[in-house]
Amino acid sequence: SKDRDPKVLGDIMEGLVLTGVAMSLYGNSRPASGSEHHLSHYFEITGILEDKPYFAHGIDVAYSAIVTAGLREEILNSLPKAKDHDRANWEKNIRRVYGTSADGVIALQDKLGWYEREESIDWPAVRQVLEEAPSKAEFQALVEAVGLSYTEFENMYGIRKIRDAILYAKDLKDRYTVLWLYYNWFRPEVKLVAFD
């Protein structure tokens, strides 16, 4: 909290310690690193590659929590539409956004094979999890309560880079997150045409 309330700081510390315990029990950082972190890493990596500014990791994660909450809401309000993976278009865009790092990203995804997998999703279970997650409005209120403005995030990166992050940040890690779910079932890359 902005006013450094001891209870709030204690609650944050407890959450961090419990997350550390969960990571130890799980054997990796998955309990503390989902799509919000993947988006943040995308902004950091592309910022370095393009020699452009980017926010500190934690601030990007906070803003990205708003983005992923919006994606969850979009998934909940839409019917899934599976579509074949357009390898050539995907690779062209991976090379566009990752530049000299693209070969490593492509190799990781070729190794994982997630684009070729036919996912069998238990939609009622997924829907229940997504419905229990905080809303985009709730995340935005929390972020603004600590003095951050989502408009600053949009101004820093622009809508095109944020859309690219939604589509291609998932390719940086070997974790299935809401970014993969959004991409696999809704194939939003066609929406990028408006930005070309």
Secondary structure, 3 states (H helix, E strand, C coil): CCCCCHHHHHHHHHHHHHHHHHHHHHCCCHHHCCHHHHHHHHHHHHHHHHCCCCCCHHHHHHHHHHHHHHHHHHHHCCCCCCCCCCHHHHHHHHHHHHHHHHHHHHHHHHHHCCCCCCCCCCHHHHHHHHHHCCCHHHHHHHHHHCCCCHHHHHHHHHHHHHHHHHHHHHHHCCCCCHHHHHHHHHCHHHHHHHHC
